[in-house]
C-alpha cells in the first residue's frame, strides 16, 4: 500500500522544488517507474528513471511503509541531491507519478489550468499576520537561493563542495567445480586520497544505498554527506544492490554463497554481460590475471584469434591459429582478454564464432578433427562469417577443393500398401547427397552446403512424422497423411522438385462443395431429426465423420481408403451444426441425430439446412416477435417509435420462452424506455410476482427513477441506496413493490439479502460494468436469482470477444459453455449462438430522418517520378519482408514491416513526407486540388482528414493557393480550442477544416460540413467511420459526401480490400457493432505486399 498526497509532497519539498518537479511530471519526463517489494517485508519501494536537464537520466529510489503507506525516505543520483538537497525536483516528479499510478488520489498539479493557492495546497497566510508573513518570506528566499544554486549547478557553473570518492572494481576468473567455464568474482576498493580494500562488499553497498556512513579504518570513513562518487560508479552499485540483497537472503545456503570471503561477490551469468557493459564507462576497473592487473579498456569490432583449416588424411582439422598466448574468456560473457587487452565480441560473431572458439579452446592442442560431412556443414554456415572478418586461414591444398553450388532438392513419392514412401536427395552440381544415410559418390570436392535450406526441408519432413527405419522413409496414419497432403506437401513443392507416382494422387480426395443437411420435427417425441443424405457417404462413413469432426480432427479416412480434408469450406456448415447443437456420439443412430427442442435457436442461421414448418414457427417467434401482435401496455405514458416497439416485443418474446438476452442498441435510441415498457407488461400480466430488479451504474440509478416516474408513474418503485441500515429496510420489505433500482456498487454489498428473492426479471444497464468475470461485481450479479435477465448496453464488446462470455453467462447461462471452452470457439460459432439473443440497432438503421451518407472512392494516379519511387521502394520492401518472414518471422520483425508499409503509404500521399530532397509533385495532392476547386464552386464545406500532420501542412498550402481559409486541428490543439473552432466552423466561419485523423476522429460535432475527404487510408475502418460521423450525426440537415482518395495500383487498394474483410470479420460477432480491427496478421502483410 502507498498513501501519499500531492499536498504532502509539497510540504516535503517546498514550493519552488515542487513547482519544478510538477513541471517535469506534467511534461512526461518520468520515463520509467516500477513498484516492488524487497527483502524487508515492512517496506515498499518505487524505482523511477527521470529525464534530467542534462544529457543523462537520473535514478530515483523511494521507500514507503508497507503497513501504513506513508513516505519514509528517498534518494536520487542527480547532483542536487548529492550536494545535500533533501528532496530534488526529480524525486517530486517521481512521487507525483507514484500518486497517479499506485494510489487512489489522482489529484496532482496541472500547470496549465490550476493554481496551488486556489486548491489550498499552498495556502497563503492572513495578510494581517505580520509574523507569519515574515516567516513565509524567509522560507521563500531560502528556497529561491537553493533554486538558483541548483540551476547554476545543472548548467555546469557550480561544482559540488563534496570530496570526490574514488572506486576501483577488481574482476577475477575463478575456477568452477560445476561448470565448464570459469565464474567471475568482484572485489572493490574505495577512498578519497587513497584506496582502501572494501572488506565487506555487501555492507558497503548497503551503506551507499541507505546513504549512511561506514567505518573503514582509523584513517578513512565513508561519509555520503561529505563524499560524492562518479555517476558511472553509482550505476554499477545500482546493478549490484539487488544482487547483494538476494545473496544475503540465501547466505546460509552454500549453493547460493558467492564466496567464502565477504570481500568478494560471485557474479551470476545472467548479470555478467550487463555489468561488464557498465564497467566500460567506469574510470578504474581491472581484471586480475595471475599476479598482473589488466585495465578494463575494451577493444570493439575485433576478434583476438583466428582459425586454421587443414587436411589430415581423409579428415579435416580446424584449429585456433598459433598467435602466442591464447585469449581467455571472462566467465560466460561475450568478452575475451589477451595481451593485456579486453575484447568485446561483436553481435555478428556471438552465435557462431564464439561457440566455435570456446569448443576448440577446450580441446587438446586447441584443434578438432571433422569428417567431410560435418566440415561441409560448417563450410556453408560458419566459414562465410569467418571469411568476412578475415578470421580463417585455409591450407592451399584445400582451397581448390571447396565448391559452392546452389542446392537443388528432389523428392520422389510412391504409394505402398496404403502408406506413403518417400526418397529425398540434395543435389549440389553433379553431387547427390542422401540426408538420411549421408551417402554420396566418392569425390574430392568439399561442398559449401546450404544448411539453412536443408534444415527447412528436413523440418518439414519431421513435422509430417515420416518414419525412417534405416533404409526406407515412410508415412502412415490418416492424420499424418492428411497433414502431409494438404499442408506440408504444398510447402515442400515451393522448396523442392517433387515427383509423384499416379497412385499417390488417388490417396487423397475431397467431397462436393455442399453437404446437404435436413432438419425435421417428430411431433410424437418432440425432437428434431438431423439427416445427411448423400450419394458419396454411407451411414457408417457419416457416423465416423461425426466423431472426427467432434474431435476437431483435420482429416478423415473414408471406408474406401481415401483421405478427406475436413478443413474444406464444404464442411464448415456441418462442423458448425455439430458444435452449435453440442451433440455427442450417442446422438447418432444409422446416420440420424436427435436433439432437444430448445436447441433449435442455435441452428436458425445455418446455411444449407432444410427446416420443417414446426421448426420454423419456433424460430419465427424470436426472429420476428411482431408476429405475437403484442401492443404496448395502456399505462405506459409514452409513444414508442417503431423500432422501440419491436424491441419491447423482442424482450417479451424471449421472456415467454424463459430466455434472456442483450439489448445492444446504439446510444441514444431509448433502451431505458423499452425496458420500462417490458417491466410494465410483466407487472400487468403477473402483479403478484416478485418485483423486477434494475441494476445500473451509480450515476444512472436516479435517472432510471426519474424516467420511471415520467413514463410509468403507477409503478411502486424503490431505489436501494444510502446507508446499510436504510438499504436493508427497503430490501426486507418488498410487499407491493413493482420495481427495485440499485447500483452495481450497492449490489456487491447487499447480494446476500437479494438471494431471498426470485425476481420476475432483471435488467442490467450499462452491462459492460461486469464484463470482467473475476470482479466482485460479476460474482454479485451471478448471485441474484431472476426468472429472466436482460443486459442493456450499446457496447457488448469493447476490447475482447471474451466480454461476451461474461454477459451471456449471466443472461443465458450455459449458452457459451464454460470460459475455457468459449475461448476456443470459432467466431462464426459464437455469432450463431448469440444472434437470437442479441438485438442491435444503430441510428443509421432506425432514424430515417438523418440525411444520407454518400460514400465514394476517388482514384488517383501517381506521377511518373512518384511511380518510379514507389515501384523501386515496393520491390525492396517485398524482398526484405519476404526474407524477414522466412527468417525470424513476423512477430520478430513486426515494427520494421509496419514501418516499411507506412513509407509506401507516404509515397502514395506525397514522397516529400520522408524524402527531404524530393522536388516532384504528387498525383493525389493535385487531384485533391481539383476536388477542392469543384467542391468550393458548388458551395460545399469540407473536412479533410490525414493521419500525417506533415501532409496536412502540404494540403494547407494548396488551400491557401486556392485563396480559401481553413481551421487546423491536430494532437497539439488544446481541448478548449478544439471546441471553439468546431463552434465557429459550424457557424459558417472558413470553408475547410484540416484535421489529424487520430486527434479529431472522435469527440467533435462538425455538422457545418457536408463533405468529408479521407486523404489517406487507415487500417481500421471504424476509425474512418468515426471521422465521417463528425459531420453525419444528429443535427445534420444536408446529405454528407464521404470521399476516400486511393492511389490506383498501389497498396492503398489492398488496404481498402483488407478493411472490408476486417469489418466482415467483426460482423460475425456483432452484426452492427464497432470493434478493434487494427491488428495486422502475417497473412494480411503477404496480401498487401503480394508476396
N, C-alpha and C positions, 0 to 999 in steps of 0.2 A: 504494500500500500504506500502511496505517495500522497501527502496532503500539504500543499503549499499554494499560496495565492500570490497574485502579482503585487498586492499591497505589501506582503511580507518581503518580496524580492526588493521592492523599493526601499523599505526600511533597512534592509541589509546592505544595500549598495550605495544609497544616496541618490539624489535626483539626477545629477549630471551623468554618472555612470549608468544609471537606469535608462536615461534617455538614449545614450549611445548604444547600449545593449538592445534596447527595444527597436532602434533603427536597424540593427543587424538582424534581429528576428524578423521584422517586417519585410526586409529585403531578401529574405530566404538564404541567409549566409550560414545557417546551420545545415551543413552538408550531410551529416550522418548522426544518428542518435540511436542508442540501444540501452535497454534496461536489463539488468541481470542480477542474480544473487550469487555472491561469492562464497567463501568458506565460512564466513561469520553469518549464522542464520539471523542475527539481530540487525543486520544491515542490508539495505537495498542500494544498489549502485546504478548510476547512469553515466555512460561514456558518450561524449559528443565530439564531433570534429567541426570547428567553426572557422570559416574563411577569415583570414586576417587582412589588415590594410597593407601589409607587405605581401611578398610573393607566397610565403609559406602559410600553411594552415596551422591552427593551434588545437591541441587536445585538451578537453575539459573533463574532469572527473568529479562527480557529485555523489555525496553519501547521504542517505536518508535512514531514519529509524524504521525498521520493518514493522514494529508494533504500533507506533504512533504516526508514522508517515512524515514526521517533521524533518526539515533540512538540518543536517549536523555540520557538514563541512564540505569544502570543495577546493579544487586547485586547477591551475591552467598552466600551459607551457609557454605563455606569452611573456615578454619582458616586463610588462607592467606588474603582473602577479609575482614574477621572480624578484622584482625590486621591492616587494613588501606590501603591495596593494592588497587589501583583504579580499576584495571582490572586483574583478575586472569586467569589462563590457562583454567579453566572450562568455564568461560564466553567467551573466544576466541573460544573454541570448539563449544559452542552453537551458536555463531554468524556465524561461518563458515557453520554449519548445516542449519542455517536460510537462508544464501545466497543460498545454494544448493536447498532448498525446496521452498522458498517463494519469490525468486527474479528471474529475467531473467539473472542475472550474475552468471553463474555456474562455473566460473574460480576460483578455490581455490587451495591452495598449495598442491602439491603432493610430499611427501618426497622421493619417490623412483626415480623420474626421472626429477625433476625440480630444478631450482635454483632461489631463491628470487632475487638475484642480476641481473641475466640474464633477468628476466622478468620486471625489473625496479621497483619491489615492494619495494626494499630497495636499492636504487641506491647509489653506492659509490661516495663520493666527489672526486674532482680532486686531484691527488697526489701532485700537485704544490701548492695547497691552504693549507698552514700550519695551519691557524687559524681554518678552517673547520675540518681538521684532528684532532686537539687537542680537539675541541668540541665533535667530534664523539667519541674519546677515553674516554672523561669524561662521556658521556652518557652510553657508553658500560660498563665501570667499575661500575657505579651506578647500572645498570641493573644486572650485574653479581653478585654484592653483594646481591641484592634483591633475585636473583635466588637461591644463596647458602643458604640464610637465610630461604627461604620458603621450600627448600629441607630438611633442618635440622628440621624445624617445622613439616613437614609431616612425618619425621622419628621419631618424638616424642622427639627430642633433644632440642626443643626450646619451651618455654612456652609463651603464649600471655602476652603482657605487659598490657593488658586491665584488668580492675577490674571486677570480676565476678558479673553478675546480676542475682539475685535470683527471681524466680516467684513462687507464690502459687496459685493454681487453687482451687476454692471452688464450690462444687456442692450442690444443694438443690432441693428436690422434692417440687413442687408447685401444689396445687390442681387446677384442671381444671374444668371450668364450662361446657365445651363442650364434653369432652372425659371421658371414664370410668377410664382410667389410668392417674396418675399424669404426669405433664410435668416436665422438668428439667431446672433449671436456673443456669447460670455460673457467678461467680464474680471472681475477681483476686486481688492479692496483688503483689507489686513489690518493689525492693530496693536492696541496696548493703550491708550496715552494719545492717540495719533493714528493715522490710517490711512496705510499705505504701499502703493504700487502693487505688485501681485504681478507681477514681471517674467517669471517662468517659471511659468505656471499648473500645468503637469504636475509640475514639480519640487516645488512647494509641496504639491500633493495627495499626492505620493509620501511627502514628509516627514511629513505628517499621518498617513498610513496606517501608516507604519513607526514612528511616534512618535519621530522623530529631529529634532534642532534644524536650523534653516535660517537662514542669514545673509541679512538684507535690506540694511541699511545700518549704518554705524558707530553709529547711534542705536537700532537695533532688530534683534533676532534672535528668530525664532520658536522658543520652547522649550516643548514639550508638558509637560515636568515642572513648569514654573512657571506655565503659562497654560492656561486651560480655555475652550472655546467653547460656545455655546448648543447644546442638543441639536438644535434645528431646523436650525442651520447644519451640524451634523455629518451630519444626514440628507441634505442636499444633496451634501456631499462623498462620502457613501456611494454616491449615484447617479452621481456624476461619475467615481469612481475607475475602474470597468471601461471607461468610455468613453475616458478618457485613456489607459489602458493599451492599448486596442485601436488608438487612433490613433497611439500611439507605434510600434506594430509596423509600421505602413504609412507611417511618416513620410517614407520616401524616395520614395513614390509621390504625385505631385501631386494625383491624383484623391481620395485619402483625406486629404490635408493639410487641416486645419481652417482655417489662416490662415498667412500668411507671418510673422506675429508670434507669439512664444512667450507673449505676454501674453494671448492670446485663444484660445478654442476654439470651433469651429463646432458647434452642437448639431444632430445629425441629427433629421429629422422624427419618427422613431419614439420619441425620447426627450423631445421638447419638451413635450408636454402634461403628462406626469407630472412633469417638472422644474418647470414653471410652477406646478403644484398645490403642490409643496413650497415654492416661493417665497412662496406666500400666507401661510405660517406664520412666515417669517423677518422680523426687525425692519428690516433695511436692504437693500432691493432697489430699484434704479432702472432705468428704461427711458430710454435716451438717444434723444432726438428732436431732430435738428438740433443746436443748442447748449444745449438745455434738458434737464433730467433730471426725468422723471415718477416720483414714488414709486409703487411697485408695491402699491397698495391697491386691491383688487378689488371691483367692484360686481357683485352677483349678481342674477339674475332680471330683468334689464333689458337691452333691445337698444338701442344708441345711435342707430339710424337708423330711418326709416320709409319707406314706399313710396307712390308716386302712380300711379294708373291713369287714363289719359285716352284720348280718341278722336282719331285723326289720319286723316281721310278714311275709307277702308274698313278701316283697320287700327287697332291699339291700341298705345298707348305705355305701358310700365311703366318707371318711373324711381325713383331714390333721391330722396326729397324734399330740397329745399334747406334744410338746417338748419345752415349755416355750414361750418366745417372738417369734411371727410369723415373718418369713422372709418377707422383704418388697422389692418391685421392684424399680429399678432406671429408671423411665419413662417407655418407651416401649422397652428398650434394654434388651438383654438376661443376665442381671446381677441382683443379689439379695443381700441384706445385712442383716446380723443377728449377734447379739452378737459381734458387732464391727469388723466383718469380711465381706469382699466383695467376693461373689461367682460368677464366670462366668459359666453359664450353657453350658454344652458341646453340640456339634452339634448333637449328637445322642439323646439328650433329648429335644431339642428345638421344634421339630414339634409335639410332643405328650405330654410329661410330663409337659413342661412349660405351655401350654394352660390349661391342667387339673388343675395345681396348681392355676393359676390365676382365673379359674372358681370357684374352691372351696373356695378360699380366699375371694371372693366377696359374698359368701353365708352366711346365718345366721349360726353361730356355725361352720363355715368352713366345712360344710358337705352337701351332695346331696343324695336324695333318687333316686334309679333306679329300674325299673321293671325288670323282668327276661330277657326279650328280649334284652334290651339295655345293661344290665350288661354283657350278653353273648357276645355282640359285643365288649365291652371293653376287655373282657377276651381273645379274640382272637387277639387283636391288641395292646392295651396299657399295659396290665398286664405283658406279657412276657418281655417288656422293663423294667418295674418297678422291676420285679423279678431279672433280670440280673444285676441290680445295687443295689440290696438289699434295695429297697425303698418301699416294700409292705408287710404289716402285715395282715394276714388273720385269722379271728376267727377260732378256731379249729372245730367248728360245720360246717363250710362251706367247709373246706379243702377236706373232704371226698366227697362232692357233685360235685366238679369240675372234669369234664371228658373231655378228649381230644381224639377225634375220627377224622379220615380222612373224608373229605367231599365227598359225592357221589351224584352229581346232576342227576336228572332224568327228562326228558321231554316227554310228550305224545302229538302227533299231530293228529288231526282229521279234515275232511272236513265238512263244514256245510253251505249249501246254497251259494256256491261259495266263501265263506270266509274260513279262517283257524282258528281252535280253538286249543288252547294250554293249557296244565296243567304242571306246574313246581313244583318240590319238591326238597328239600335239605335233604339228609339223613345223619345223624350222628349216627353211630351204629344202634341201634333199634329205634332211634328218627327220626321223619319225620316233617319237617317244611315247611309250605306253605309261601313263602316270600311275598305274596300279602295280605293274611289275618292274618299272624303271628300265625295262629293256629297250635297247636301241642298237642299231648296227654299229660294228666297230668303226671308230673314227678318231682321228687325232684332233678334231675340232673341239674347241672349248666354247660352247654356246652361251651367249648372254640371254638367259631365259626371261620372258615376260611373266614374272611370278604373280603380279597383280591380276592379270587376266586369267592365268591358270587357276589361281585361287578362286576367282569369281565363278568359274565353271565347276570346279570341284565343290564349292559351297552349294551350288545348285544341285549337284548330284547327291550331296549329303542331305539337303533339305527334302529331296524326293524319297529318302530312305532306301536307296539302292543297296543291295547286299552283294559283297564281294567274298566269294568262297575260296579265293586263291587262284582261280582260273576263269571264272565266269562272273560277270556283273549282271545282276537280275533284279527285277522289281515285281512284287505281287501284292494282293490285297486291294479291295475296291477303293478304299480311301486313298491309299498310296498311288494307285494307278490314276484315279480321278484327279488328284492334285498334280500329278506329273503332266497328264494330257492337257488339262485346262489352265494350269498356272505356270508350271515350270518349263514345259516344252516351248511355249512362245518366247520365254526369256532366253532359253538355250539357242533358239533359232536366230536370235539377234546377235549372238556371240560366236556361233559355230555353224559350220555346214552340217546339216542333219539329213541323213538318208534313211527313209522309212520303207520297209517292205510293205506290199499291199495288204497283208494280213493285219498289220498294225492299225491301219485306218478303220478296220472293222471292229476294233476293240472298244471304241467309244462312239456315242451317238447322242441324239437329243430328241425330245418329243415335239409334237406340233406346238405352235405358238400359244394356243389356249387349251387348257384342260377343263372341259365342261363340268360344272358342278350344279346340282339341282337340290332345292330345299322344298320339302312338303310337310304338311301337318297331319299327324294322326290324331284326329279328334277323340278317338276312343281312349287313348292313353295320355293325350296331352303332351306329346313331344314332337320334335321335328326329325324327319329322316333326311340324311345327307347322303347323296349317291354320286358316284363317279363313273358314269357310263362312257367308255372309250374303247375303240377297237384295238388300241395299242397296248392296253394293260389288262391283265387278268385280275380277278378279285384278289388272288394271292399276292400279285405284284402291288396292288393298291394297299393291302394290309401291311406289307413290308415297307412300302414307301412312307406310310404314315409314321412308322417307328423311326425311319431315317430323318424325316422332317422334324418330328418332335425332338429327336436327339440333336437337332441342328447340324446334322451331317451335310457336308457339301456335295457328296457324291453317293450314288446308289447303283448297285449291280442288279440288273434285271435277271429274270429267270433264263433268258436266252444268252446271258453272259456279257452283254454289252454294259459299258459304264455310262451312267447318265449323270449329267451335271444338274444338281438341284439349285445351282446359283443362277440358272437361266431365268429371264423375266417371266417365262411361261408358268413358273411355279410360285411366283410371288403371291398370287391370289390364294392358291391352295395353302401355302405355308401360313399366310396371314389368317385364313379361316381357321386352321387348326389352332393357332396360337390365341386368336381372339376368343374362341369358344372354350379354351382351356381343357381340351379333351385329353384323355389318356388311352392307352392301348385297349382297355376293356370296352371302350365305346364303339369298337369296330367289330361287326359281325357280317361276314360274307360281303364285304365292301360297302356296308351301310353303317352310318354313325347316328347315334341318338343323342339329343341334347335337351336340357330343361328349357322351358318356355321363356324364362326371363333373359336367357342369353340371346334372344332374337335381336335386341337392340344393337348388339355388338357386330352383327353382320349386315346391318342396314346398308352400308355404303360399299360392300364388297362387290366388285365388278364381276360380270360373267356368272352370277348366281341367280338361278330361276327361283321365284318365290310364289307360294300359293296365296290364295285370296285371304285366308285367315291370318297367315303370316303378315301380309301387307297391312291388314287392318290394325294390328297392334302397333306397327311401325308408324302408321299414319297418325295415330292418336298423339304421339310425341312429336313427330316431324311436322305435322300440320295441326296444332292444337285448336285452331279456329273451327275445326270440324265438330268440336264439342258444343259449339254455339253458346259458350258461357259469356254472359254480359257482366259489366262491372257492377258491384253492389250499389243499391239505391242510396245507401247512406254515405257513400264516398262523395265528398264535396269537391269534386274536380272532374273536368272533362279530359279523358285520356286521348292522346294522339293515337293514330292507327298503330304505330309501332309499339306504343306503350300498352295498348290493348292486347296486342299479340304477346308481349312479354308477360302480362298478367295471366293470359290463357296458358302460356307455356309453363309458368310456375304451378298453376292449378293442375295441368295435365300430368306433370311429373309427380306431384304430391299425391294424386289419386292412385297412382301405382306404387306409392311408397318410395319413390326415387327422390334424390336431391339433385343439386346441380350448381352451375356457376352462371350468374347473370353478369356478363362481361361487357356491357355496353360502354361505349366511349364516354369519357367525362362530359357531363352537361346534358345527358339525354334523359335524366329523370329516373334513375334506378330506385331512389327513395320512394317516389310516388308509386311505382309499380309494386314495390314491396309492401307498402301500406295497403294498396288495393287487395293484394293477396291475403294480408292479415285479416282485413275486414270480411272478406268472403269466407275465410276459415272460421271466424268467430260467429258469423251468421249461421253457418252450417252446423257448428258444434259449440254452442255458447257455454256448455258446462265442462268442456275440456280444460286442461291446464292452459295457462296463458301462452302467448307467443313470447319469444325472447329475442331482442335485438342487441347485438354486441358491436360496438363501434369504437374508433379511437376516442380518447377523452375529449378531444377538441370538437367532436361531432355529436356527442350524445344530446346536448341541448338543442342542436339543430334538428335532430330527429324528433325531439319533444315538440318543438315549435311546428314542424311540418305535420306531425300527427294531430296537434291541436287545430291546425288550419284545415287539413283535409279529412280528418276522422275525429271530429270533436266529441262524438258519442262514446268513444272508447275510454275505458278506465285505464289510465296509464300510470306507471310508477317508474321514476328514474332512480336507480340504485347508485347513490353517491354519498359523499360525506364521511362521517366517522364510522368506525367499525360497529359501534352500537346502533347508529342510525341505519346502517345498511342491513344489519341483522333484523332489526324491527320490521323492515319492509319485506325482506325475503321470507320471514317466518309466517307472515300473514298475507297470502295472495288470494284470499277469497274474493271473488267478484272482479279480480283484475284481468284485463284483456291483454295487456302488453307491458312487458318489463324492458326497460332500456338501461344498459350498463356499458362500461368500458372494458377494454382488454386488461388494463391495469387492475381494475377492481375485480374482475372475474378470476384473476390469478389469486387474489386474496380470499375470495368467497366461494371457490369452487366446491368445497365440501358441503356448504349449505345448499347449493344448487342440485346436488346429487339426489336430494329428496323428491325432486320433481321430474316428470316426464313431459316436457313441453310439447305443445301442439305443433310447434315449428320453431326453427331458429334461423335468423338472418344475420349473417356475418358481414358487416360493412367494411370496406377497405380491407378485404380479406388477406391481402398481402402482408398484413401485420403479423400473421402466424405462419409465414412461408418457411421459416426455419424450424425444422422438425425437432431440433434439440432444445428449443427455447421453452421457458416455463409457460409462456402464453399458449403455445401449441399444445402442451400437455394439459393445461387447464381446459382449453376448448374441447379436447378429446374426452374430458371427464364429464361434460354436460350431456345429459340424455334428452333427445328430442325425436319426435316421430319422423320429421324430415329436417334437413338443413340445407340452406342455400347460401352460397358465397356471393357477395356483391363487390365486384372490382373491375375497374377499367383496364388493369394491367395484370392479368392472371399469370403472365410470365414476364419478369423484369430482367433477370440475368440468366437463369438456367432452367432447362426443362424440368429439373428435379423439383422446382417450386410447385409444379402442377401436382406432384405426388402428395405434397403436404396438404394442398387444398382438397383433393379428392379423397384422401384418407379420412377426412372429416365429413364431407358431404355425401360421399358414396364409398364407404369403407369396403376394401377388397377389390374394387374395380381395377385398380392399377397394381394389385398384388402387394408384396412387401417391397420396401425401398430397394433392397439389393437386386431383386428381380427386375424392378422397374428400370433401374439404371442400364440394364442390358437389353431392354425392349427397343426394337426399331422405331424410328419416329412415325412411320406410317401406321404401325400397330397402335401406338399411343393415340394418334389422331382418330383412328376408327373407334377406339374405346370411348373417348371423351365426347365425340361430336354430338351424340343425342343429349348430352347433359351440359352442353355449353351453348349459351345464346349470346352472340356478339353482334352488335350493330354499330356502325360508325355514322358520324354526322353526314358524310357524303351519301350514305345509303338512304337515310331517313329524312334529312332536312332538304327537301326538294327546292325550297326557296333560295338555297345558296346557289349563286351563279355557277356556270360550268367552269371546269378547269381543262383547258385545251392543251395537250402536251404534244409537242412536235420535236423532231430532230433536224438540225440544220448541219448538213455535212459540208466540210471544207476540205480543200486540197492544200497540201504542203507546197511551199515554193520550191523551185529547183534546188537552191542551195540548202534549204531546210530538209528536203527529201534526201540529199546526199549525206547530210549529217545523221539523219535518222537511220538510214539503211546501214551505214558504217557502224554506228553505235549498237544497233539491234544485232548485227552479226556478232559483234564482240560479246554482248550480253548473253546471246544464245550459247555461244561457245563456252563462256565462263560458267554460266548457270548449269549447263549440261554436265560439265566437269565437276562442279560442286555437288550436284545431286547424285552423281555416280560415286563420288568420293566420300566425304564426311556426312553427306546427307542434307536434307532440307533444314532441319532444326538448327544444325550447327552453323549454317550459312544464311539463316533467315533474314537477318538485318541487312546483310550485303545484297541479297537478292532483291529485297523490297526497295533498297536504296537505288539499285540499278533501274528498277521499274519506274521509280519516281523520275529519274533522269530522262527516261524515254517519254514520259508524260510531259515533262517540262519542254522537251524539244517540240512536241506537238503544240504546246501553248506558245512558246517563243524561245528559241535557243539561247537568247541572252540571259535567261534565268539562271544558267550555270556556266555560260561561256562568256567571259568578260569582254573578249575582243570581237564578238560576233557583230557584224555590221549589216547583215541582211535583214529581210522582212520576215513576217510570219503570215502565212496564208490565213490562219484562223483569226488573227487580230485584224487583218484587212477585211475579212468577211464580217467581223463584228462591227467595224466602222460602217460598212454598208447597211447592216441591220439597224444600227443606231440612227442613221440618216433616215431610213424608211419609217422606223417607229416614231421618231420625233415629228416627221412630216404628217403622220396620221394622228398626232396628238397623244401618243402613248407615253406613259411614265414607267420607268424601268428600275428593277432591282437587278444588279449584275453581281453574281457570286463567283468567287475563285478561292481555292484553298491556299494559293500562293500570294502572299501580300505584295511581293515584288511584281507579280503580274498585275495586281490591282493598280500599282503605280504606273505601269505602262498603259493600262486601259484609261487611267485618269488623264494621261497626256492626249490620248485620242479624243476623249470627251471635251477637253479644253480646245483642241484644234477644231472641233465642230462647233465651237462657241456655245457650249452648253455648260450649265452649272451642276454641281453634284455635292452630295454628302459622302463622307468616307468613314467606315467603321471597321476596326479590327480588334484584336485581343487587348491592345493597349488603351482602348477607349474606355474611360470611366463609366460606371453603370448609370449614374445620373445623367451624364451627357448623352448616353445611348437613348434614354427615354425622351430627352429633349429633342434630339434630332428626329426621332420617329414621329413625335407630335408635329414638329414643323413640316416634315415631309408630307404627312397626312393632310396638313392644312394647305398644301399646294406649293410649298417652297422647294425650288430646284426640280429638275426633270429626271435626274438619275441618282441612284443610291448605290455606291460601291461597297460591297460587304464581304468580309472574310467568312468563308463557309463555316469554319469551326466556331468563330466568335459570334456570328449573327444568325446561325441556323435555327436557334430557338430563342423564345422569350421576347420576341418583338412583334408588335402589331403594325403592319405596314400596308393597310388596305388602301392607301393612297396610290399604290401602284397597280397597274393592270397587266404588266409584263414582267416575267422573271426569266433571266438568262443564266443558265448554268454553264459557265465558260469551260470548266474542266470537270471531269467525272470523278466521283468518289466511290470507293469500293462498296460502301453500304448504301443501298438505295433509300433506306429510311432517312438518312441524313439529308439527301436531296429532297425527299418528300417534305421533311420538316422545313427546309429552306423555302420551298414553293408555298408552303402553308403560311408563311409570313404575310402573304397577300391574299391567299384563298382561305378566308376564315369568316366567321360571323361578323357582319358589318360591311362586307364587300358587296358593292352594288353592280359591278361590271364582271363580265367574263374575264378570266385570267388566262393569259397565254404563257405557257412554260416552254422555253426553248432550250434544248440541250445542244451544245456545239460539239461535234465529233469530227476529228481529223480522219478522213477516209483512208482506208488501207493501213491503219496503224493499230496499236494495241488498244486504243480507245474503243474501237469496235468490239474487241474481245472483252473489254471491261463491261460494255453495255450488255453483251450476252451473259456475262457472269452475273451481273446484277439481277437479271431476270431469273436465272437459276437459283440464286440465293434467296430471292423473295419467294419463289415456289417452294423452296425447302422449308422456310419458316411457316408458310401457309399450310403445310401438312400437319402442323400442331394446332395453331390458332388461325381460323380462317380469315379473320380481318384484324390482324394484330401488328404490333411493332416488335422487332426483335433485334438482337445484336448479331449482325451478319458480317462483321468486319474481318473475321478470321479467314485468312487465305490458306488453302491446303497446297500440298505439293502438286496434286492434280490440277488445281487452279493455275498454278505457275506454269506448268507444262502446257496447258491450253492457251494461256495468254501469249506465251513466247513461241508456241508451235514447235516444241521440242519433244 
